[in-house]
Amino acid sequence: VRSRGLGDVYKRQSVYTDRAVFIGNVADVVIDIDNKKMASLALTNINPDIIDLKSFKGLKVPYRLIKEVSDIVLIRHIPGAFNTSAERELDE
């Protein structure tokens, strides 16, 4: 029997907000060892239209923002957190 680690469950899954904005893909899971819980998801292939990473290669999404995990990871949309024209249109 082959067991899978937590990172294997999430790896390469697409991450979207609950307003259908693509954020990126899961690269790894960050674990808070002291509190024995998942802290965040480390993302790569970040959508350049919504976040300016400058020289960074990825982004961490806090676990508390995750709403659902299935074929994709769905996170809570935070108004003003992303630079999207779609978000500006929704606010008008």
Residue pairs with C-beta under 8 A, 6 or more apart in sequence:
6 29
6 31
6 38
7 28
7 29
9 69
10 26
10 28
10 29
10 41
10 69
10 73
11 26
11 27
11 28
12 25
12 26
13 25
13 26
13 69
13 71
13 72
13 73
14 22
14 24
14 25
14 72
14 73
15 22
15 23
15 24
15 25
15 26
15 41
15 43
15 61
15 72
15 73
15 74
15 75
16 22
16 23
16 72
16 73
16 74
16 75
17 23
17 74
17 75
17 76
17 77
17 82
18 67
18 74
18 75
18 76
18 77
19 77
19 86
19 87
19 90
21 47
21 50
21 77
21 82
21 84
21 86
21 87
22 47
22 50
23 43
23 46
23 47
23 50
23 51
23 59
23 61
23 75
23 82
24 43
24 44
24 45
24 46
24 47
24 58
24 59
25 43
25 44
25 45
26 41
26 42
26 43
26 73
27 42
27 43
27 44
27 58
28 41
28 42
29 38
29 40
29 41
29 42
30 38
30 39
30 40
30 41
30 42
30 60
31 37
31 38
31 39
32 38
32 39
37 63
38 63
39 62
39 63
40 60
40 61
40 62
40 63
41 60
41 61
41 63
41 66
41 73
42 58
42 59
42 60
43 58
43 59
43 60
43 61
44 57
44 58
46 53
46 58
46 59
49 83
49 84
50 82
50 83
50 84
51 59
51 82
51 83
52 83
53 59
61 75
65 75
65 76
65 78
66 73
66 74
66 75
66 76
67 74
67 75
67 76
68 74
79 87
79 91
80 87
